[in-house]
Amino acid sequence: MVNNSKDLEKLKLFTGMQHSEANLHWSRNNYFLMCSSILLLALSQFEARTFQFLVASLGLVLNIAWLLIQHRSSKYILYWKTEAQKLTSSGEVPNIYPKNLGGFEMRKVAYVLPIAFIVIWVTILVILLALRCL
C-alpha cells in the first residue's frame, strides 16, 4: 500500500509530533487544573478580603496564562495533524485522520476548562469589589 518510504517516515514523524504535543497538552491541563483548584480552596480558607482579592487575582492571571498556553498547544496539534493529512492526498499513505468522523475535537473541548475558571475568578473579583464598596 505504501510505496514511498520517505512519505511514510514523514507520516511517522508528523503523527509522533502530534502525539507528543497532545500528551504535553493534557499534562499541562492537569497541572493547571490542580493549581486552580488549590487556589479556589485557599480562597475559602481566609476571611481577609485583601488576601482573598490577591488569591483571586493570582487565579485569574494563572488561568489567562492557561488559556493562552492551551491555544498555542492546540495550534501545534492542528499543525502536525494538517501536515500528516497533506501526505494522504497523494494516495500513497493511509489517512489516519478521517474528516467525516464527526463529533468535537478534544483539543477544542479542552478550552472549556480555563474559560470556566476565568469566569469563576472574574465573578469572585466582582463580588469582592462589590463587598468592599458596601
Buried (B, 14 or more C-beta within 10 A) or exposed (E): EEEEEEBBEBBEEBBEBBEEBBEBBEEBBEEBBEBBEEBBEBBEEEEEEEEBBEBBBBBBEBBBEBBEBBEEBBEBBBBBBEBBBEBBEEEBBEEBEEEEEEEEEEBEEBEEBBBEBBEBBBEBBEEBEEEEEE
